Structure formats: C-alpha cells, structure tokens
Amino acid sequence: MSVKVTFLNDEELIIHDDTYISAWKSEDANDSNEYAYYAIGVPAGAREEGTALNSPYPVASLQGLFGSVDWFSLVRSPNKIYKTSAILSLTTI
C-alpha cells in the first residue's frame, strides 16, 4: 500500500512499501557537543524491511514518524531533505 505526502506548496511525494526513509530530530547546542546545532538520526527504514514503519496502517506509521521528527528524506544518503512541518496531508493510495 502506498501513501501520498502532500506539502503546503502542493508538492507531492509517493511513499511505497520499499521506499527507504531517513529521519532526523533537530537539536540545540549543549556543553557536551562541539557543534552549535545538529541533527540526530532516528531509525526509520522501509516498511518491507520489517522496521518500526511495518504496520497494517501505513498512514498511522508515517503520522507517528513525521510527528516526532523535524526532517526526512526518501533515500539513505540524501541530497534533498524535507521539513516535516511543511506536510499538509497523508493519503493512502
């Protein structure tokens, strides 16, 4: 089952069962980190790999993931990253 992600600017992405998702939470500087700002990777993966996204309800899985992270990409080594607050809707297709 696939899910369409619609953004506020009308851009759309289709996430299939074999789509690999990378995700990150943004963090502020702290005393133990030399960088002022950084992102922490969050385990995601692909539904077909049996990851935490492997649920009979793909929209609910993605809703939970996107609600708990700040950024995501649809590949393991991203050159384009999406801001989750720009998501307008998730639709099963």
VOMITI-828131 format. One record per atom (N, C-alpha, C): residue number from 1; atom name; x, y, z. Coordinates in steps of 0.1 Angstrom, whole numbers. Layout:
! VOMITI-828131
<seq NUM atom CA u X v Y w Z>
...
***
This chain:
! VOMITI-828131
<seq 1 atom N u 8 v -12 w 0>
<seq 1 atom CA u 0 v 0 w 0>
<seq 1 atom C u 9 v 12 w 0>
<seq 2 atom N u 6 v 22 w -8>
<seq 2 atom CA u 14 v 34 w -9>
<seq 2 atom C u 7 v 46 w -2>
<seq 3 atom N u 15 v 56 w 2>
<seq 3 atom CA u 10 v 68 w 8>
<seq 3 atom C u 15 v 80 w 1>
<seq 4 atom N u 5 v 89 w -2>
<seq 4 atom CA u 9 v 102 w -8>
<seq 4 atom C u 11 v 113 w 2>
<seq 5 atom N u 22 v 119 w 2>
<seq 5 atom CA u 25 v 130 w 11>
<seq 5 atom C u 23 v 143 w 3>
<seq 6 atom N u 14 v 152 w 8>
<seq 6 atom CA u 12 v 165 w 2>
<seq 6 atom C u 17 v 176 w 11>
<seq 7 atom N u 25 v 185 w 5>
<seq 7 atom CA u 31 v 196 w 12>
<seq 7 atom C u 23 v 208 w 10>
<seq 8 atom N u 26 v 218 w 19>
<seq 8 atom CA u 18 v 231 w 18>
<seq 8 atom C u 20 v 238 w 5>
<seq 9 atom N u 31 v 236 w -2>
<seq 9 atom CA u 33 v 242 w -15>
<seq 9 atom C u 28 v 234 w -27>
<seq 10 atom N u 20 v 224 w -24>
<seq 10 atom CA u 14 v 215 w -34>
<seq 10 atom C u 23 v 204 w -40>
<seq 11 atom N u 36 v 204 w -35>
<seq 11 atom CA u 45 v 193 w -39>
<seq 11 atom C u 40 v 180 w -33>
<seq 12 atom N u 41 v 169 w -41>
<seq 12 atom CA u 37 v 156 w -36>
<seq 12 atom C u 48 v 146 w -37>
<seq 13 atom N u 49 v 137 w -28>
<seq 13 atom CA u 58 v 125 w -28>
<seq 13 atom C u 49 v 113 w -26>
<seq 14 atom N u 53 v 102 w -32>
<seq 14 atom CA u 47 v 89 w -30>
<seq 14 atom C u 56 v 80 w -23>
<seq 15 atom N u 52 v 75 w -12>
<seq 15 atom CA u 60 v 65 w -4>
<seq 15 atom C u 54 v 51 w -6>
<seq 16 atom N u 62 v 42 w -11>
<seq 16 atom CA u 58 v 28 w -13>
<seq 16 atom C u 64 v 20 w -2>
<seq 17 atom N u 60 v 7 w -1>
<seq 17 atom CA u 65 v -2 w 9>
<seq 17 atom C u 80 v -3 w 9>
<seq 18 atom N u 86 v -2 w -3>
<seq 18 atom CA u 100 v -4 w -4>
<seq 18 atom C u 108 v 9 w -4>
<seq 19 atom N u 101 v 21 w -1>
<seq 19 atom CA u 108 v 34 w 0>
<seq 19 atom C u 115 v 35 w 13>
<seq 20 atom N u 128 v 37 w 12>
<seq 20 atom CA u 136 v 39 w 25>
<seq 20 atom C u 135 v 53 w 30>
<seq 21 atom N u 132 v 55 w 42>
<seq 21 atom CA u 130 v 68 w 48>
<seq 21 atom C u 142 v 70 w 59>
<seq 22 atom N u 149 v 81 w 57>
<seq 22 atom CA u 158 v 86 w 67>
<seq 22 atom C u 151 v 98 w 74>
<seq 23 atom N u 154 v 99 w 88>
<seq 23 atom CA u 147 v 109 w 95>
<seq 23 atom C u 156 v 115 w 106>
<seq 24 atom N u 154 v 128 w 110>
<seq 24 atom CA u 163 v 134 w 120>
<seq 24 atom C u 155 v 143 w 129>
<seq 25 atom N u 159 v 144 w 141>
<seq 25 atom CA u 154 v 154 w 150>
<seq 25 atom C u 165 v 165 w 151>
<seq 26 atom N u 161 v 178 w 151>
<seq 26 atom CA u 170 v 189 w 153>
<seq 26 atom C u 173 v 191 w 167>
<seq 27 atom N u 185 v 194 w 170>
<seq 27 atom CA u 189 v 196 w 184>
<seq 27 atom C u 197 v 209 w 185>
<seq 28 atom N u 196 v 215 w 197>
<seq 28 atom CA u 204 v 227 w 200>
<seq 28 atom C u 217 v 223 w 206>
<seq 29 atom N u 226 v 233 w 207>
<seq 29 atom CA u 239 v 231 w 213>
<seq 29 atom C u 238 v 227 w 228>
<seq 30 atom N u 247 v 219 w 232>
<seq 30 atom CA u 248 v 217 w 247>
<seq 30 atom C u 263 v 216 w 250>
<seq 31 atom N u 266 v 215 w 263>
<seq 31 atom CA u 280 v 215 w 267>
<seq 31 atom C u 288 v 204 w 262>
<seq 32 atom N u 282 v 192 w 260>
<seq 32 atom CA u 289 v 180 w 256>
<seq 32 atom C u 291 v 179 w 241>
<seq 33 atom N u 286 v 189 w 233>
<seq 33 atom CA u 288 v 188 w 219>
<seq 33 atom C u 295 v 200 w 213>
<seq 34 atom N u 305 v 198 w 205>
<seq 34 atom CA u 312 v 210 w 199>
<seq 34 atom C u 305 v 218 w 189>
<seq 35 atom N u 294 v 212 w 183>
<seq 35 atom CA u 287 v 219 w 173>
<seq 35 atom C u 275 v 227 w 179>
<seq 36 atom N u 273 v 239 w 173>
<seq 36 atom CA u 262 v 247 w 178>
<seq 36 atom C u 248 v 241 w 176>
<seq 37 atom N u 246 v 236 w 164>
<seq 37 atom CA u 233 v 229 w 161>
<seq 37 atom C u 236 v 217 w 153>
<seq 38 atom N u 228 v 207 w 154>
<seq 38 atom CA u 230 v 194 w 147>
<seq 38 atom C u 217 v 187 w 147>
<seq 39 atom N u 217 v 175 w 140>
<seq 39 atom CA u 205 v 167 w 139>
<seq 39 atom C u 209 v 153 w 143>
<seq 40 atom N u 200 v 146 w 150>
<seq 40 atom CA u 202 v 132 w 154>
<seq 40 atom C u 193 v 123 w 146>
<seq 41 atom N u 199 v 113 w 140>
<seq 41 atom CA u 192 v 104 w 131>
<seq 41 atom C u 183 v 95 w 140>
<seq 42 atom N u 171 v 93 w 134>
<seq 42 atom CA u 161 v 84 w 140>
<seq 42 atom C u 158 v 72 w 132>
<seq 43 atom N u 158 v 60 w 138>
<seq 43 atom CA u 156 v 48 w 129>
<seq 43 atom C u 143 v 49 w 122>
<seq 44 atom N u 143 v 46 w 109>
<seq 44 atom CA u 131 v 46 w 102>
<seq 44 atom C u 131 v 34 w 93>
<seq 45 atom N u 138 v 35 w 81>
<seq 45 atom CA u 139 v 24 w 72>
<seq 45 atom C u 127 v 23 w 62>
<seq 46 atom N u 124 v 11 w 58>
<seq 46 atom CA u 113 v 8 w 48>
<seq 46 atom C u 104 v -2 w 54>
<seq 47 atom N u 91 v -1 w 51>
<seq 47 atom CA u 81 v -10 w 56>
<seq 47 atom C u 84 v -24 w 53>
<seq 48 atom N u 89 v -27 w 41>
<seq 48 atom CA u 91 v -41 w 36>
<seq 48 atom C u 103 v -47 w 44>
<seq 49 atom N u 112 v -38 w 50>
<seq 49 atom CA u 123 v -43 w 58>
<seq 49 atom C u 119 v -48 w 72>
<seq 50 atom N u 106 v -46 w 76>
<seq 50 atom CA u 102 v -50 w 89>
<seq 50 atom C u 106 v -40 w 100>
<seq 51 atom N u 108 v -28 w 96>
<seq 51 atom CA u 112 v -18 w 106>
<seq 51 atom C u 99 v -13 w 114>
<seq 52 atom N u 101 v -3 w 122>
<seq 52 atom CA u 90 v 2 w 130>
<seq 52 atom C u 79 v 8 w 122>
<seq 53 atom N u 82 v 10 w 109>
<seq 53 atom CA u 71 v 15 w 100>
<seq 53 atom C u 62 v 4 w 95>
<seq 54 atom N u 66 v -9 w 97>
<seq 54 atom CA u 59 v -20 w 92>
<seq 54 atom C u 46 v -23 w 101>
<seq 55 atom N u 36 v -17 w 97>
<seq 55 atom CA u 23 v -17 w 104>
<seq 55 atom C u 12 v -19 w 94>
<seq 56 atom N u 1 v -25 w 98>
<seq 56 atom CA u -10 v -27 w 88>
<seq 56 atom C u -16 v -13 w 84>
<seq 57 atom N u -12 v -3 w 91>
<seq 57 atom CA u -18 v 11 w 88>
<seq 57 atom C u -7 v 20 w 85>
<seq 58 atom N u -2 v 20 w 72>
<seq 58 atom CA u 9 v 28 w 68>
<seq 58 atom C u 8 v 43 w 71>
<seq 59 atom N u -4 v 49 w 69>
<seq 59 atom CA u -6 v 63 w 72>
<seq 59 atom C u -3 v 66 w 87>
<seq 60 atom N u -8 v 57 w 96>
<seq 60 atom CA u -6 v 59 w 110>
<seq 60 atom C u 9 v 58 w 114>
<seq 61 atom N u 16 v 49 w 107>
<seq 61 atom CA u 30 v 47 w 110>
<seq 61 atom C u 38 v 60 w 106>
<seq 62 atom N u 34 v 65 w 94>
<seq 62 atom CA u 41 v 77 w 89>
<seq 62 atom C u 37 v 89 w 97>
<seq 63 atom N u 24 v 90 w 102>
<seq 63 atom CA u 19 v 101 w 110>
<seq 63 atom C u 28 v 101 w 123>
<seq 64 atom N u 30 v 90 w 129>
<seq 64 atom CA u 38 v 89 w 141>
<seq 64 atom C u 52 v 93 w 139>
<seq 65 atom N u 58 v 88 w 128>
<seq 65 atom CA u 72 v 92 w 125>
<seq 65 atom C u 73 v 107 w 122>
<seq 66 atom N u 65 v 112 w 113>
<seq 66 atom CA u 66 v 126 w 109>
<seq 66 atom C u 62 v 136 w 121>
<seq 67 atom N u 54 v 131 w 130>
<seq 67 atom CA u 50 v 139 w 142>
<seq 67 atom C u 61 v 140 w 152>
<seq 68 atom N u 71 v 131 w 151>
<seq 68 atom CA u 82 v 130 w 161>
<seq 68 atom C u 95 v 135 w 156>
<seq 69 atom N u 97 v 138 w 143>
<seq 69 atom CA u 109 v 142 w 138>
<seq 69 atom C u 108 v 156 w 131>
<seq 70 atom N u 119 v 162 w 128>
<seq 70 atom CA u 118 v 175 w 121>
<seq 70 atom C u 121 v 175 w 106>
<seq 71 atom N u 129 v 165 w 102>
<seq 71 atom CA u 133 v 164 w 88>
<seq 71 atom C u 133 v 150 w 84>
<seq 72 atom N u 131 v 148 w 70>
<seq 72 atom CA u 131 v 134 w 65>
<seq 72 atom C u 136 v 135 w 50>
<seq 73 atom N u 140 v 123 w 46>
<seq 73 atom CA u 144 v 121 w 32>
<seq 73 atom C u 140 v 107 w 28>
<seq 74 atom N u 139 v 105 w 15>
<seq 74 atom CA u 134 v 92 w 10>
<seq 74 atom C u 146 v 83 w 5>
<seq 75 atom N u 158 v 86 w 9>
<seq 75 atom CA u 169 v 78 w 5>
<seq 75 atom C u 179 v 77 w 17>
<seq 76 atom N u 188 v 68 w 16>
<seq 76 atom CA u 198 v 66 w 27>
<seq 76 atom C u 208 v 77 w 28>
<seq 77 atom N u 212 v 82 w 16>
<seq 77 atom CA u 222 v 93 w 16>
<seq 77 atom C u 216 v 105 w 8>
<seq 78 atom N u 209 v 113 w 16>
<seq 78 atom CA u 200 v 123 w 9>
<seq 78 atom C u 208 v 135 w 3>
<seq 79 atom N u 203 v 140 w -8>
<seq 79 atom CA u 207 v 153 w -13>
<seq 79 atom C u 196 v 163 w -12>
<seq 80 atom N u 184 v 158 w -8>
<seq 80 atom CA u 172 v 167 w -6>
<seq 80 atom C u 165 v 162 w 7>
<seq 81 atom N u 163 v 171 w 16>
<seq 81 atom CA u 157 v 168 w 29>
<seq 81 atom C u 144 v 177 w 30>
<seq 82 atom N u 133 v 171 w 35>
<seq 82 atom CA u 121 v 177 w 36>
<seq 82 atom C u 118 v 181 w 51>
<seq 83 atom N u 112 v 192 w 54>
<seq 83 atom CA u 108 v 197 w 67>
<seq 83 atom C u 94 v 191 w 70>
<seq 84 atom N u 93 v 184 w 81>
<seq 84 atom CA u 80 v 177 w 84>
<seq 84 atom C u 69 v 187 w 87>
<seq 85 atom N u 72 v 199 w 92>
<seq 85 atom CA u 62 v 209 w 95>
<seq 85 atom C u 56 v 215 w 82>
<seq 86 atom N u 61 v 211 w 70>
<seq 86 atom CA u 56 v 216 w 57>
<seq 86 atom C u 46 v 206 w 52>
<seq 87 atom N u 43 v 195 w 59>
<seq 87 atom CA u 34 v 185 w 54>
<seq 87 atom C u 20 v 189 w 57>
<seq 88 atom N u 11 v 189 w 46>
<seq 88 atom CA u -3 v 192 w 47>
<seq 88 atom C u -11 v 180 w 50>
<seq 89 atom N u -8 v 169 w 43>
<seq 89 atom CA u -17 v 157 w 45>
<seq 89 atom C u -9 v 144 w 41>
<seq 90 atom N u -14 v 133 w 46>
<seq 90 atom CA u -10 v 119 w 42>
<seq 90 atom C u -22 v 112 w 37>
<seq 91 atom N u -21 v 106 w 25>
<seq 91 atom CA u -33 v 99 w 19>
<seq 91 atom C u -29 v 85 w 15>
<seq 92 atom N u -37 v 75 w 19>
<seq 92 atom CA u -35 v 62 w 14>
<seq 92 atom C u -39 v 61 w -1>
<seq 93 atom N u -31 v 56 w -10>
<seq 93 atom CA u -35 v 55 w -24>
<seq 93 atom C u -33 v 40 w -29>
***
